[in-house]
């Protein structure tokens, strides 16, 4: 219980003790004037009843306010939950879009890399072909030089020595 609730309960308890201690005085009959008419009755009991009626009205008012606050808090909690779900959905959508963009970018990179691989293969083949042609040309030249050396050696061997 809150501090104010404890104070109210203590006050009501003291009022009950006071009422019991002075019950004979509270129930004593007296003439009561209501401006338009007069009546004989116990003033203390009437005032006590009026006070208890006001306390009852206050309790009803407090309970009504508390109920309204709880209902409003629940409504706010539901709105907050709906906003949280909306934010989570939006975030999931953004993440899915980001994943799609990243996948698309990687796909483009793979395509570019595949194109570069093809170009590199063509360049490698062209380079290999050039090297093969150069090697063949070099082998032909070496063969010609070898033939020339063989012919020159053969001519030198057939020529008379003594010149």
Secondary structure, 3 states (H helix, E strand, C coil): CCHHHHHHHHHHHHHHHHHHHCHHHHCCEEEEECCCCEEEEEHHHHHHHHHHHHHHHHHHHHHHHHHHHHHHHHHHHHHHHHHHHHHHHHHHHHHHHHHHHHHHHHHHHHHHHHHHHHHHHHHHHHHHHHHHHHHHHHHHHHHHHHHHHHHHHHHHHHCCCCC
